[in-house]
Amino acid sequence: MLGTDLLKEWDTDELIPASSQDADVRIAEQVHRLLARTRPDWTVLTAAYTDVDGSERNPETAFAVNASGAENVARAAKELGSRLFFVSTDYVFDGTSTRPYEPDDPIAPLNVYGQSKAAGEKAIREHHSDWCIARTSWLFGAAGACFPEKILRASETRPELTVVADQVGSPTFTRDLARMIRDLVRMDARGTLHVTNEGSCSWFEFAREILRQASRDSIRIKPITTADAGRPAIRPAYSVLSPASLNARGLRMPDWRDALGCYLKELRKQGKLA
Ligand SMILES: NC(=O)c1ccc[n+]([C@@H]2O[C@H](COP(=O)([O-])OP(=O)(O)OC[C@H]3O[C@@H](n4cnc5c(N)ncnc54)[C@H](OP(=O)(O)O)[C@@H]3O)[C@@H](O)[C@H]2O)c1
């Protein structure tokens, strides 16, 4: 989802797209061969095993892709003189904070996915010296299966939806994130940053806004608790990431509601939404 939008948004430099068919990040030789052939100034690692509940069932896969995969990319990039940009997640935090998380707040992931991404961050810091890590959250975009798409699809067949109301975070549009990654790379950003759309909401509030902006207000929507939802992976109750690290570099992301409007416009343009 993010990779597709990166390719769309990044027209200011020569980009070399790479999918899992070009290199499986779990296999060090494949990663090394790809980077040795392409010799990029920067390597942007967006690939990940992103199935949060699936990671509980398949922890080996989550760690192989998100931790060992990140290490393989870090080692090859370091050896071949490529700087490294890694995309990480709000799920490295445990959600007990009462204010937005800053990049140097202690991490304590609650689920296997968050643990594997935290291990990926550690591998980047250990095996490379010139890196930028951007943590983001609650991604949505036209190129992938995402929460707004699921809500829109469900609203076509169900008169009432139930959505979790006790998890709060910042929805982030992959196009805005892609533009920000491009700008951060172009300004040679270093260190750990938090990059999400501005503002925050619960999944319930997010769903309500999706239906409102899609003119489907007639669909009833009922708030439920995380316990009611009964998902395999524990999720942080509060994972809002502070924009301070971006703002300190003179950068700002749009508000999530405006970003949602742009996403819906894109769906309409692609004929996926009336
Ligand atoms: N989605 C979210 O809400 C969210 C939130 C916070 C952070 N993030 C992070 O943001 C980044 C982008 O997420 P996304 O939602 O755009 O991901 P996505 O749509 O699930 O795409 C992940 C990509 O990783 C590739 N991949 C998986 N295993 C691989 C392997 N072994 N070797 C090489 N490539 C592999 C997949 O390729 P194939 O399809 O070919 O397997 C896929 O193209 C990830 O690093 C994720 O951890 C996501």
The ligand as a MOL file (V3000), in Angstrom:
LIG
                    3D

  0  0  0     0  0            999 V3000
M  V30 BEGIN CTAB
M  V30 COUNTS 48 52 0 0 0
M  V30 BEGIN ATOM
M  V30 1 N -0.6820 -0.6970 7.6000 0
M  V30 2 C -0.5950 -0.0130 8.7220 0
M  V30 3 O -1.6000 0.3760 9.3340 0
M  V30 4 C 0.7630 0.3440 9.2760 0
M  V30 5 C 0.8390 1.0490 10.4840 0
M  V30 6 C 2.1020 1.3960 10.9860 0
M  V30 7 C 3.2470 1.0550 10.2850 0
M  V30 8 N 3.1490 0.3500 9.1410 0 CHG=1
M  V30 9 C 4.3920 -0.0060 8.4090 0
M  V30 10 O 4.3730 0.6750 7.1720 0
M  V30 11 C 5.0170 -0.0970 6.1610 0
M  V30 12 C 4.1050 -0.2230 4.9410 0
M  V30 13 O 2.9150 -0.8650 5.3420 0
M  V30 14 P 1.7870 -1.2420 4.2750 0
M  V30 15 O 0.5110 -1.2880 5.0190 0
M  V30 16 O 1.9430 -0.3990 3.0500 0 CHG=-1
M  V30 17 O 2.2070 -2.7420 3.9500 0
M  V30 18 P 1.5320 -3.7910 2.9560 0
M  V30 19 O 0.5200 -3.1390 2.0830 0
M  V30 20 O 1.1440 -4.9720 3.7750 0
M  V30 21 O 2.7650 -4.1730 2.0380 0
M  V30 22 C 3.8270 -4.8710 2.5570 0
M  V30 23 C 4.7430 -5.2220 1.4380 0
M  V30 24 O 5.8370 -5.9640 1.9870 0
M  V30 25 C 6.1600 -6.9680 1.0640 0
M  V30 26 N 6.7960 -8.1060 1.7300 0
M  V30 27 C 6.2470 -8.9260 2.6620 0
M  V30 28 N 7.1190 -9.9050 2.9840 0
M  V30 29 C 8.2350 -9.6740 2.2470 0
M  V30 30 C 9.4750 -10.3290 2.1330 0
M  V30 31 N 9.7490 -11.4210 2.8350 0
M  V30 32 N 10.3990 -9.8260 1.2720 0
M  V30 33 C 10.1370 -8.7260 0.5410 0
M  V30 34 N 8.9740 -8.0680 0.6060 0
M  V30 35 C 8.0380 -8.5370 1.4440 0
M  V30 36 C 4.8500 -7.4000 0.4480 0
M  V30 37 O 5.1160 -7.9440 -0.7950 0
M  V30 38 P 4.2710 -9.2230 -1.3050 0
M  V30 39 O 2.8490 -8.7860 -1.3420 0
M  V30 40 O 4.8630 -9.4800 -2.6270 0
M  V30 41 O 4.5070 -10.2940 -0.2900 0
M  V30 42 C 4.1060 -6.0760 0.3570 0
M  V30 43 O 4.3290 -5.4690 -0.8890 0
M  V30 44 C 5.3930 -1.4200 6.8390 0
M  V30 45 O 6.7380 -1.3660 7.1960 0
M  V30 46 C 4.5040 -1.4780 8.0770 0
M  V30 47 O 5.1130 -2.2070 9.1190 0
M  V30 48 C 1.9480 -0.0110 8.6070 0
M  V30 END ATOM
M  V30 BEGIN BOND
M  V30 1 1 1 2
M  V30 2 2 2 3
M  V30 3 1 2 4
M  V30 4 1 4 5
M  V30 5 2 4 48
M  V30 6 2 5 6
M  V30 7 1 6 7
M  V30 8 2 7 8
M  V30 9 1 8 9
M  V30 10 1 8 48
M  V30 11 1 9 10
M  V30 12 1 9 46
M  V30 13 1 10 11
M  V30 14 1 11 12
M  V30 15 1 11 44
M  V30 16 1 12 13
M  V30 17 1 13 14
M  V30 18 2 14 15
M  V30 19 1 14 16
M  V30 20 1 14 17
M  V30 21 1 17 18
M  V30 22 2 18 19
M  V30 23 1 18 20
M  V30 24 1 18 21
M  V30 25 1 21 22
M  V30 26 1 22 23
M  V30 27 1 23 24
M  V30 28 1 23 42
M  V30 29 1 24 25
M  V30 30 1 25 26
M  V30 31 1 25 36
M  V30 32 1 26 27
M  V30 33 1 26 35
M  V30 34 2 27 28
M  V30 35 1 28 29
M  V30 36 1 29 30
M  V30 37 2 29 35
M  V30 38 1 30 31
M  V30 39 2 30 32
M  V30 40 1 32 33
M  V30 41 2 33 34
M  V30 42 1 34 35
M  V30 43 1 36 37
M  V30 44 1 36 42
M  V30 45 1 37 38
M  V30 46 2 38 39
M  V30 47 1 38 40
M  V30 48 1 38 41
M  V30 49 1 42 43
M  V30 50 1 44 45
M  V30 51 1 44 46
M  V30 52 1 46 47
M  V30 END BOND
M  V30 END CTAB
M  END
